[in-house]
Amino acid sequence: MQVFEAVETLLAIRSYEEKSIPPETVTRILQAARLTASSKNRQDWDFVVVQRKESLQRLGELARTGSYIRDAALAIAVVVPNHPIGPVDGARAIQDMMLVAWEEGIGSNWVSNVNTAEVKAFLAIPEDRTLLAIIPFGYPTRDVGAGIKDRKPLSEIAHAEKYGQPYGD
Ligand SMILES: Cc1cc2nc3c(=O)[nH]c(=O)nc-3n(C[C@H](O)[C@H](O)[C@H](O)COP(=O)(O)O)c2cc1C
């Protein structure tokens, strides 16, 4: 899959087949995170890999905006420092993981609102670290090619040379 095609077709996937992800593919997804660039090459991030069915079930109960984690084959919790650049670095690693998974036919999504005492305690995340997101992964239950992106046109968001000057006219 070409990079643009992956970006163009990637969708938030919230329902998954009951099918496990091969260990080498899980490692490949993690390698994508590891290889991502970070500010000053700090690599100050941690990835908690959750695959036990009962743990996924519990995370689905605890995540207010991600109950579907319970149906995932894998969830990766992304932990960053309490520093403004932490979420920036973490977000890039997340996007790379999602794209590499997508290339393997695996859907995923970003679940936020998880930096709570309960979720952190469940995953044994140190109090002084931030749980940026939990990313559930799994083989999508529907034909992923059928997804349509709902995005603003370039004319609304791109500016030529200075803010407010239309791009492309
Ligand atoms: C920073 C961020 C936080 C998100 N948080 C959630 C979330 O908590 N729960 C959820 O179901 N989707 C979440 N999403 C998914 C977005 O709602 C989804 O990507 C967006 O609506 C566009 O849908 P599409 O990617 O399928 O086109 C999040 C996405 C991003 C980038």
The ligand as a Tripos MOL2 file, in Angstrom:
@<TRIPOS>MOLECULE
LIG
   31    33     1     0     0
SMALL
NO_CHARGES

@<TRIPOS>ATOM
      1 C1         -7.1530   12.9890   19.0890 C.3       1 LIG1
      2 C2         -8.2970   12.0710   18.7660 C.ar      1 LIG1
      3 C3         -9.1320   11.6340   19.7710 C.ar      1 LIG1
      4 C4        -10.1930   10.7540   19.4870 C.ar      1 LIG1
      5 N1        -10.9370   10.2460   20.5220 N.ar      1 LIG1
      6 C5        -11.8910    9.3270   20.2470 C.ar      1 LIG1
      7 C6        -12.5940    8.6930   21.3050 C.ar      1 LIG1
      8 O1        -12.3600    8.9470   22.4940 O.2       1 LIG1
      9 N2        -13.5460    7.7720   20.9780 N.ar      1 LIG1
     10 C7        -13.8230    7.4460   19.6750 C.ar      1 LIG1
     11 O2        -14.6830    6.5900   19.4490 O.2       1 LIG1
     12 N3        -13.1620    8.0260   18.6460 N.ar      1 LIG1
     13 C8        -12.1990    8.9410   18.9020 C.ar      1 LIG1
     14 N4        -11.4830    9.5050   17.8640 N.ar      1 LIG1
     15 C9        -11.7980    9.1430   16.4560 C.3       1 LIG1
     16 C10       -12.4100   10.3110   15.6920 C.3       1 LIG1
     17 O3        -13.7050   10.5790   16.1950 O.3       1 LIG1
     18 C11       -12.4600    9.9620   14.1930 C.3       1 LIG1
     19 O4        -11.1710    9.7170   13.7280 O.3       1 LIG1
     20 C12       -13.0590   11.1110   13.4130 C.3       1 LIG1
     21 O5        -14.4320   11.2380   13.7390 O.3       1 LIG1
     22 C13       -12.9300   10.9210   11.9170 C.3       1 LIG1
     23 O6        -13.4480    9.6720   11.5500 O.3       1 LIG1
     24 P1        -12.6890    8.8580   10.3950 P.3       1 LIG1
     25 O7        -11.2640    8.7560   10.8470 O.co2     1 LIG1
     26 O8        -13.3590    7.4990   10.3380 O.co2     1 LIG1
     27 O9        -12.8460    9.6090    9.1290 O.co2     1 LIG1
     28 C14       -10.4270   10.3530   18.1370 C.ar      1 LIG1
     29 C15        -9.5620   10.8000   17.1310 C.ar      1 LIG1
     30 C16        -8.5080   11.6180   17.4320 C.ar      1 LIG1
     31 C17        -7.5720   12.0400   16.3170 C.3       1 LIG1
@<TRIPOS>BOND
     1     1     2 1
     2     2     3 ar
     3     2    30 ar
     4     3     4 ar
     5     4     5 ar
     6     4    28 ar
     7     5     6 ar
     8     6     7 ar
     9     6    13 1
    10     7     8 2
    11     7     9 ar
    12     9    10 ar
    13    10    11 2
    14    10    12 ar
    15    12    13 ar
    16    13    14 ar
    17    14    15 1
    18    14    28 ar
    19    15    16 1
    20    16    17 1
    21    16    18 1
    22    18    19 1
    23    18    20 1
    24    20    21 1
    25    20    22 1
    26    22    23 1
    27    23    24 1
    28    24    25 2
    29    24    26 1
    30    24    27 1
    31    28    29 ar
    32    29    30 ar
    33    30    31 1
@<TRIPOS>SUBSTRUCTURE
     1 LIG1         1 GROUP 0 **** ****
